Amino acid sequence: MRFPYRSLFLFEAATATIFEIKRLDIQSKNPSHLYFWFYFDNASGQLSQLDFEDMRTENGEHERDFAQGQLRFNPTTAEGTFSPAAGSPPLRLHTITPPTLPAALETALFAFFA
């Protein structure tokens, strides 16, 4: 199922990619119907949705809390960290700008919503 979307953030590490999209085909005032965060395991090709809980910005540092862990990033340095809730080592991330999804991620995204 293909649908219009806009990629808002895209972060890459050697083992995983984390990204946020906004669906443009849904009319809703509820942000959880429009905005989606995903974790893509680069080795397995497995895409899973991150369960958003909270967000903050302090001194230029952005934080997003998910049931699966915490994402911290700084748009100025184009670097970030994802700390899994399960206690695995943190992932060092690099911000991709513009946040255009590669074909493999887009295919996984459309399959997820199909």
Rosetta blueprint (number, residue, H / E / L):
1 M L
2 R L
3 F L
4 P L
5 Y E
6 R E
7 S E
8 L E
9 F E
10 L E
11 F E
12 E E
13 A L
14 A L
15 T L
16 A E
17 T E
18 I E
19 F E
20 E E
21 I E
22 K E
23 R E
24 L L
25 D L
26 I L
27 Q L
28 S L
29 K L
30 N L
31 P H
32 S H
33 H H
34 L H
35 Y E
36 F E
37 W E
38 F E
39 Y E
40 F E
41 D E
42 N L
43 A L
44 S L
45 G L
46 Q L
47 L E
48 S E
49 Q E
50 L E
51 D L
52 F E
53 E E
54 D E
55 M E
56 R E
57 T E
58 E E
59 N L
60 G L
61 E E
62 H E
63 E E
64 R E
65 D E
66 F E
67 A L
68 Q L
69 G E
70 Q E
71 L E
72 R E
73 F E
74 N E
75 P L
76 T L
77 T L
78 A L
79 E E
80 G E
81 T E
82 F E
83 S E
84 P E
85 A L
86 A L
87 G L
88 S L
89 P L
90 P L
91 L E
92 R E
93 L E
94 H E
95 T E
96 I L
97 T L
98 P L
99 P L
100 T L
101 L L
102 P L
103 A H
104 A H
105 L H
106 E H
107 T H
108 A H
109 L H
110 F H
111 A H
112 F H
113 F H
114 A L
